[in-house]
Amino acid sequence: MKSVITGTGSYIPNIVKKNSDFLSSKFLNEDGTPFNEENEVIIEKFKSITGIEERRYAEDKLNSSDLGFFASEKAIKDAQIDKEELDYIIVAQNFGNVKTGSNQSDMLPSIASRIKHSLQIKNPNCVAYDIIFGCPGWVQGVIQAEAYIKAGIAKKCLVVGTETLSRVVDPSDRDSMIFADGAGACVIEAKDSSKDSGILSHATRTDVIDEAYYLHFDKSFNKDLDSSIGYIKMLGRKIYEYGLSNVPAAMKTALDKSGLSISDVKKIFIHQANEKMDEQIVKRFYRLYKSKVPAGVMPMNIHKLGNSSVATIPTLFDHVKQGKMENQEINSGDVVIFASVGAGMNINAIVYRY
């Protein structure tokens, strides 16, 4: 049997936060001192590196579980399945539900249980659980669904990536401009192995000796704020170097396992973390095969949506699949790669034939 994505869905929040909205922000260094540069300069440098022009924030009344529910409904409808037939609901997330105005995480019950409740699935054999795997969480959820299908214990799985990162950022940290909210989902089904489509191979790795705390929770750079409250923090330069050094190799491992050639790859759906980093990762990946990056192989929506962690790949894939991205499409038989890097530090990649 092959594990085939039969439906996708995404939810993009309505609130648009433009770079210009940060002009009045009070950005500080880690020691609490102000930057010497004006915000216009800081923002322009930020845009040139990350490619981000604007990002989306969830409405105050909506939580991460709500966003995941909206995306899940669309994926189930797109797959044209009975929701009661789902064997697993696997939700990738990192911070649980965080209410507006508070960065206290609420993970009880799990986000997966809340989404199953919102979907009103009565089947007790539909098992719902969360995974915390950093930004590569949705890709890892797909890999887990593949394992259940290969083992013969599941026929239909719903994999969701949902996050509201805007509620765990330090407003005095310029890195806060990177993060966004959103959700993406897909239905994966067991299909006859005689069909060509489905997951062909995958690879995952975790590095922790030096890398475990490249992304972490820590106090605000603003010394006037409560030091007991944590915010998402990242060592940007180290993450950049780690990604460039290790993600291409993981992608190569996955592609080599599939037995396919680099020339077979039509699209690479890479975690929308940082435009320059993503471009360099893909460039190095092709260099491993002594090849040049084909035009249009790497769709990007980070410019308008920012970095929504576990949601970036499923929302990007859904938008291309649904024809919502100009000059981007995937056709039956196309080989694509899903690849991500994030907190852990974790890296994973999937080779998939559409």
C-alpha positions as CSV (number, residue, x, y, z in Angstrom):
1,M,0.0,0.0,0.0
2,K,1.1,3.6,-0.7
3,S,0.4,6.6,1.6
4,V,-1.4,9.1,-0.6
5,I,-2.4,12.7,0.2
6,T,-6.0,12.8,-0.9
7,G,-7.1,16.1,0.5
8,T,-5.5,19.4,1.7
9,G,-6.8,22.5,3.4
10,S,-5.4,25.6,5.0
11,Y,-6.5,28.6,7.1
12,I,-4.8,32.0,6.7
13,P,-5.8,34.5,9.4
14,N,-7.4,37.7,8.3
15,I,-5.2,40.2,10.2
16,V,-2.4,41.6,8.0
17,K,0.6,42.9,9.9
18,K,2.9,44.8,7.5
19,N,6.5,45.7,8.1
20,S,5.6,49.3,8.4
21,D,3.5,48.4,11.5
22,F,6.8,47.8,13.3
23,L,8.2,51.3,12.7
24,S,7.1,52.4,16.2
25,S,8.4,49.3,17.9
26,K,11.1,49.6,20.5
27,F,13.7,47.0,19.5
28,L,16.4,46.2,22.0
29,N,19.6,44.2,22.1
30,E,19.8,41.1,24.3
31,D,21.3,43.2,27.1
32,G,18.4,45.7,27.0
33,T,20.2,48.5,25.2
34,P,18.6,50.2,22.2
35,F,19.9,49.7,18.6
36,N,21.9,52.5,17.1
37,E,20.0,52.1,13.8
38,E,16.6,53.6,13.1
39,N,13.7,51.2,12.7
40,E,13.5,52.0,9.0
41,V,17.0,50.6,8.6
42,I,16.4,47.5,10.8
43,I,13.2,46.7,8.9
44,E,14.8,47.1,5.5
45,K,17.7,44.8,6.4
46,F,15.2,42.3,7.9
47,K,13.2,42.3,4.6
48,S,16.3,41.9,2.4
49,I,17.3,38.8,4.4
50,T,14.0,37.1,5.2
51,G,12.0,38.2,2.2
52,I,9.1,39.0,4.5
53,E,6.9,42.0,3.7
54,E,3.9,41.1,5.8
55,R,2.5,38.3,7.9
56,R,-0.8,37.2,9.2
57,Y,-2.1,37.2,12.8
58,A,-5.1,35.3,14.2
59,E,-8.1,37.3,15.5
60,D,-8.2,37.6,19.2
61,K,-11.2,35.3,19.6
62,L,-9.4,32.4,17.7
63,N,-6.9,30.0,19.2
64,S,-4.5,27.6,17.5
65,S,-7.0,24.7,17.8
66,D,-9.6,26.9,16.0
67,L,-7.2,27.5,13.1
68,G,-6.4,23.8,12.9
69,F,-10.1,22.9,12.9
70,F,-10.8,25.3,10.0
71,A,-7.9,23.8,8.0
72,S,-9.0,20.2,8.9
73,E,-12.6,20.8,7.7
74,K,-11.3,21.9,4.3
75,A,-8.9,18.9,4.0
76,I,-11.6,16.4,4.9
77,K,-14.0,18.0,2.4
78,D,-11.3,18.1,-0.3
79,A,-10.6,14.3,0.3
80,Q,-14.3,13.6,0.1
81,I,-14.1,11.1,3.0
82,D,-16.4,10.4,6.0
83,K,-14.6,12.0,9.0
84,E,-15.8,9.1,11.1
85,E,-13.4,6.8,9.1
86,L,-10.3,8.6,10.3
87,D,-8.0,6.4,12.3
88,Y,-5.6,9.1,13.5
89,I,-5.6,12.8,14.0
90,I,-2.0,13.9,14.3
91,V,-1.5,17.6,15.2
92,A,1.9,19.3,15.0
93,Q,2.1,22.3,17.3
94,N,4.6,23.8,19.8
95,F,2.9,26.2,22.1
96,G,-0.7,24.9,22.5
97,N,-3.5,27.3,22.8
98,V,-2.3,30.8,23.9
99,K,-5.0,33.3,24.5
100,T,-4.5,36.9,23.4
101,G,-2.9,38.9,26.1
102,S,-1.3,35.9,27.7
103,N,1.6,33.7,26.8
104,Q,0.6,30.9,29.1
105,S,0.3,27.7,27.1
106,D,-2.8,25.6,27.4
107,M,-2.3,22.0,26.2
108,L,-4.9,20.3,28.3
109,P,-6.7,18.7,26.5
110,S,-4.4,18.3,23.5
111,I,-4.9,20.4,20.5
112,A,-5.7,17.2,18.6
113,S,-8.5,16.3,21.0
114,R,-9.9,19.8,20.7
115,I,-9.9,19.6,16.9
116,K,-11.5,16.1,17.0
117,H,-14.2,17.7,19.3
118,S,-14.7,20.6,17.0
119,L,-15.1,18.2,14.1
120,Q,-17.6,16.3,16.2
121,I,-16.1,12.9,15.4
122,K,-17.8,10.3,17.5
123,N,-15.6,7.3,16.6
124,P,-13.6,6.4,19.7
125,N,-11.1,4.5,17.6
126,C,-10.0,7.7,15.9
127,V,-6.9,8.4,18.0
128,A,-6.0,12.1,18.4
129,Y,-2.6,13.3,19.7
130,D,-0.1,16.1,19.4
131,I,3.5,16.1,18.5
132,I,6.1,18.7,19.4
133,F,8.9,18.6,16.9
134,G,9.6,22.3,16.2
135,C,8.9,23.6,12.7
136,P,9.4,20.2,11.0
137,G,6.4,18.9,13.1
138,W,3.9,18.6,10.2
139,V,6.4,16.7,8.0
140,Q,7.1,14.4,10.9
141,G,3.3,13.9,11.4
142,V,3.1,12.8,7.8
143,I,6.0,10.4,8.3
144,Q,4.2,8.9,11.4
145,A,1.0,8.5,9.3
146,E,3.0,6.7,6.7
147,A,4.3,4.3,9.4
148,Y,0.8,3.5,10.6
149,I,-0.4,2.8,7.1
150,K,2.7,0.7,6.3
151,A,2.1,-1.3,9.5
152,G,-1.5,-1.9,8.4
153,I,-3.1,-0.3,11.5
154,A,-4.5,2.8,9.7
155,K,-6.2,3.5,6.4
156,K,-7.0,7.2,6.8
157,C,-5.1,9.8,8.8
158,L,-5.5,13.6,9.3
159,V,-2.2,15.5,9.8
160,V,-2.5,19.1,10.9
161,G,0.1,21.9,11.6
162,T,-1.2,24.9,13.5
163,E,0.3,27.7,15.4
164,T,-0.2,31.2,16.8
165,L,3.4,32.4,17.1
166,S,2.3,36.0,17.3
167,R,1.3,35.4,21.0
168,V,4.7,34.1,22.1
169,V,7.0,36.7,20.7
170,D,8.9,39.4,22.6
171,P,7.9,42.7,21.1
172,S,11.3,44.2,21.9
173,D,13.1,41.5,19.9
174,R,13.4,42.3,16.2
175,D,13.1,38.6,15.5
176,S,9.5,39.0,16.4
177,M,8.9,40.3,12.9
178,I,9.6,36.8,11.5
179,F,6.8,34.9,13.1
180,A,3.2,34.5,12.0
181,D,0.0,32.5,12.6
182,G,-1.7,29.9,10.4
183,A,-2.8,26.3,9.9
184,G,-2.5,23.6,7.2
185,A,-3.8,20.1,7.1
186,C,-4.0,17.0,4.8
187,V,-5.7,13.7,4.7
188,I,-3.5,10.7,4.0
189,E,-5.0,7.4,2.8
190,A,-3.8,3.9,2.1
191,K,-4.1,3.3,-1.6
192,D,-3.4,0.3,-3.9
193,S,0.4,-0.1,-4.3
194,S,-0.1,-0.5,-8.1
195,K,-0.6,3.3,-8.2
196,D,2.5,5.4,-8.7
197,S,1.4,8.3,-6.4
198,G,2.3,8.5,-2.7
199,I,5.2,8.7,-0.2
200,L,8.3,7.2,-1.8
201,S,10.9,7.8,1.0
202,H,11.8,10.0,3.9
203,A,14.6,10.9,6.3
204,T,14.8,12.5,9.7
205,R,17.6,13.6,12.1
206,T,17.9,15.3,15.5
207,D,21.0,17.2,16.7
208,V,21.2,18.2,20.3
209,I,24.8,18.3,21.6
210,D,25.5,21.9,20.6
211,E,22.2,22.6,18.8
212,A,19.4,21.8,21.4
213,Y,18.9,25.4,22.5
214,Y,19.3,27.3,19.2
215,L,15.5,27.9,19.6
216,H,14.3,28.2,23.2
217,F,12.1,30.2,25.6
218,D,13.7,33.1,27.6
219,K,12.9,36.4,29.2
220,S,12.2,39.6,27.3
221,F,15.0,41.9,26.2
222,N,13.0,44.6,27.9
223,K,14.3,44.7,31.5
224,D,11.1,46.4,32.7
225,L,9.0,43.3,31.9
226,D,8.5,40.4,34.2
227,S,11.6,38.2,33.9
228,S,9.7,35.1,34.8
229,I,7.6,35.2,31.6
230,G,9.2,33.4,28.6
231,Y,9.2,34.3,24.9
232,I,10.4,32.5,21.8
233,K,14.1,33.2,21.2
234,M,16.4,32.0,18.5
235,L,20.1,32.2,17.7
236,G,19.6,33.2,14.1
237,R,23.1,32.9,12.8
238,K,23.7,29.5,14.3
239,I,20.3,28.2,12.9
240,Y,21.3,29.6,9.4
241,E,24.6,27.9,9.5
242,Y,23.1,24.6,10.8
243,G,20.4,24.6,8.1
244,L,22.9,25.2,5.3
245,S,25.2,22.5,6.6
246,N,22.7,19.8,7.3
247,V,19.4,20.2,5.5
248,P,20.7,19.5,1.9
249,A,22.3,16.2,3.1
250,A,19.0,15.1,4.7
251,M,17.2,15.9,1.5
252,K,19.8,13.9,-0.5
253,T,19.4,10.9,1.9
254,A,15.6,10.9,1.2
255,L,16.0,11.3,-2.5
256,D,18.6,8.6,-2.8
257,K,16.4,6.2,-0.8
258,S,13.6,6.8,-3.4
259,G,15.9,5.6,-6.2
260,L,15.0,8.7,-8.3
261,S,17.2,11.3,-9.9
262,I,17.5,14.9,-9.1
263,S,16.1,15.6,-12.6
264,D,12.9,13.9,-11.5
265,V,12.2,16.5,-8.8
266,K,9.6,19.1,-10.0
267,K,8.9,21.0,-6.8
268,I,10.5,21.5,-3.4
269,F,8.2,22.6,-0.6
270,I,10.6,23.8,2.0
271,H,9.7,25.3,5.4
272,Q,9.2,29.0,4.9
273,A,11.7,30.2,7.5
274,N,13.9,32.7,5.8
275,E,14.1,33.4,2.1
276,K,17.9,33.6,1.8
277,M,18.4,30.5,3.9
278,D,15.9,28.5,1.9
279,E,17.4,29.6,-1.4
280,Q,20.9,28.6,-0.2
281,I,19.7,25.2,1.2
282,V,18.1,24.3,-2.2
283,K,21.2,25.6,-4.1
284,R,23.5,23.4,-1.9
285,F,21.1,20.5,-2.4
286,Y,21.4,20.7,-6.2
287,R,25.1,21.2,-5.9
288,L,25.4,17.8,-4.2
289,Y,24.3,16.4,-7.6
290,K,26.4,18.8,-9.5
291,S,23.2,20.4,-10.9
292,K,21.8,23.9,-11.1
293,V,18.5,24.9,-9.4
294,P,15.7,24.8,-12.1
295,A,13.6,27.9,-12.3
296,G,10.4,27.7,-10.3
297,V,11.3,24.6,-8.4
298,M,10.9,26.3,-5.0
299,P,7.5,28.0,-4.4
300,M,7.6,30.7,-1.8
301,N,4.8,32.5,0.2
302,I,6.9,33.8,3.1
303,H,6.7,37.3,1.6
304,K,3.1,37.7,2.5
305,L,2.5,35.0,5.2
306,G,5.7,35.1,7.3
307,N,7.0,32.1,9.2
308,S,4.1,30.1,10.8
309,S,6.3,27.2,11.9
310,V,4.5,23.9,11.4
311,A,1.9,25.5,9.1
312,T,4.2,26.8,6.4
313,I,4.6,23.6,4.3
314,P,1.0,22.4,4.4
315,T,-0.4,25.9,3.6
316,L,2.2,26.3,0.8
317,F,1.4,22.9,-0.6
318,D,-2.4,23.6,-0.4
319,H,-2.1,26.9,-2.2
320,V,-0.1,25.5,-5.1
321,K,-2.3,22.4,-5.3
322,Q,-5.4,24.6,-5.3
323,G,-4.0,26.9,-8.0
324,K,-3.7,29.9,-5.7
325,M,-0.1,30.8,-6.5
326,E,0.8,32.5,-9.7
327,N,3.1,30.6,-12.0
328,Q,3.1,27.6,-9.7
329,E,1.4,24.2,-10.3
330,I,1.8,20.5,-9.7
331,N,0.5,17.8,-12.0
332,S,-0.2,14.1,-11.7
333,G,3.1,12.2,-11.6
334,D,5.2,15.1,-10.4
335,V,7.8,14.2,-7.8
336,V,8.1,16.7,-5.0
337,I,10.1,17.1,-1.8
338,F,8.9,18.3,1.5
339,A,11.8,19.5,3.8
340,S,12.0,21.4,7.1
341,V,14.3,22.4,9.8
342,G,13.6,23.7,13.3
343,A,13.7,23.5,17.1
344,G,15.3,20.4,18.4
345,M,17.3,20.9,16.3
346,N,15.3,18.7,13.9
347,I,15.5,18.1,10.2
348,N,13.3,16.0,8.0
349,A,12.4,15.4,4.3
350,I,9.9,13.4,2.3
351,V,10.0,12.4,-1.4
352,Y,6.5,12.2,-2.7
353,R,4.9,11.5,-6.1
354,Y,1.8,13.6,-6.6
